[in-house]
Amino acid sequence: MSGAGDLYERVAFSSPFSVSDGQGGTEEGWTEEFTCRAGYLRLRGSETVQAARLSGKQPTVIRVRASSQTRGVGTDWKITDKRT
């Protein structure tokens, strides 16, 4: 069980945007929507060999408090660690 004291990290949530560049193309990027406190739970990692190269992954669960802002986050949003 985690409490408010476990939320010592700071993360920013950014949504994707796409606008016309005026020349028939588009410019894409990220718009930072809000920041909040978070806690990280590092899961057991794994290593695989692909194309003769070692590749490692360490999945991480990020916990934040439920709010109207965090409920609006989509799967296409980006999370950035603001502390490090």
C-alpha positions as CSV (number, residue, x, y, z in Angstrom):
1,M,0.0,0.0,0.0
2,S,1.4,3.4,-0.9
3,G,0.6,6.7,0.6
4,A,1.1,10.4,-0.2
5,G,4.6,10.2,1.2
6,D,5.6,7.8,-1.7
7,L,4.9,10.5,-4.3
8,Y,8.2,12.3,-4.2
9,E,8.9,12.3,-8.0
10,R,7.7,15.1,-10.2
11,V,6.4,14.3,-13.7
12,A,4.9,16.4,-16.6
13,F,2.2,15.2,-18.9
14,S,2.4,16.3,-22.5
15,S,-0.2,15.9,-25.3
16,P,0.7,15.6,-29.0
17,F,-0.3,18.3,-31.4
18,S,-0.2,18.7,-35.2
19,V,-0.6,22.0,-37.0
20,S,-0.3,23.1,-40.6
21,D,3.0,24.6,-41.6
22,G,1.4,26.7,-44.3
23,Q,3.2,24.9,-47.1
24,G,1.1,21.8,-47.4
25,G,2.8,19.9,-44.6
26,T,2.3,19.6,-40.9
27,E,4.5,20.3,-37.8
28,E,4.1,17.9,-34.9
29,G,5.3,18.2,-31.3
30,W,4.3,18.1,-27.7
31,T,2.4,20.6,-25.5
32,E,3.0,20.3,-21.8
33,E,-0.5,20.2,-20.1
34,F,0.3,19.9,-16.4
35,T,2.8,18.6,-13.8
36,C,2.1,16.6,-10.7
37,R,3.7,14.4,-8.0
38,A,4.3,10.7,-8.8
39,G,5.7,7.5,-7.4
40,Y,7.7,4.9,-9.4
41,L,7.4,1.2,-9.0
42,R,10.2,-0.6,-11.0
43,L,9.2,-4.0,-12.2
44,R,11.5,-6.9,-12.9
45,G,13.4,-6.3,-16.1
46,S,14.3,-8.6,-19.0
47,E,17.1,-8.9,-21.6
48,T,16.8,-10.2,-25.1
49,V,19.2,-10.6,-28.0
50,Q,18.0,-9.1,-31.3
51,A,20.2,-8.7,-34.4
52,A,23.2,-9.8,-32.3
53,R,22.7,-7.0,-29.8
54,L,21.7,-7.2,-26.2
55,S,18.5,-5.2,-25.5
56,G,17.3,-4.6,-21.9
57,K,13.9,-3.4,-20.7
58,Q,12.7,-2.4,-17.3
59,P,9.0,-1.7,-17.1
60,T,7.9,1.0,-14.7
61,V,4.5,1.7,-13.1
62,I,4.0,5.4,-12.5
63,R,1.4,6.2,-9.8
64,V,-0.3,9.6,-9.5
65,R,-3.3,10.9,-7.6
66,A,-6.6,10.7,-9.4
67,S,-7.9,14.1,-10.5
68,S,-9.8,15.6,-13.4
69,Q,-6.4,16.3,-15.2
70,T,-5.0,12.7,-14.8
71,R,-8.3,11.2,-15.9
72,G,-8.0,13.1,-19.2
73,V,-4.6,11.6,-20.1
74,G,-4.7,9.5,-23.3
75,T,-2.5,6.6,-24.3
76,D,-0.8,8.8,-26.9
77,W,0.5,11.3,-24.2
78,K,4.1,11.5,-23.1
79,I,5.3,11.5,-19.5
80,T,8.6,13.4,-18.6
81,D,10.5,13.1,-15.4
82,K,11.0,16.7,-14.2
83,R,13.3,15.8,-11.2
84,T,16.1,14.2,-13.1
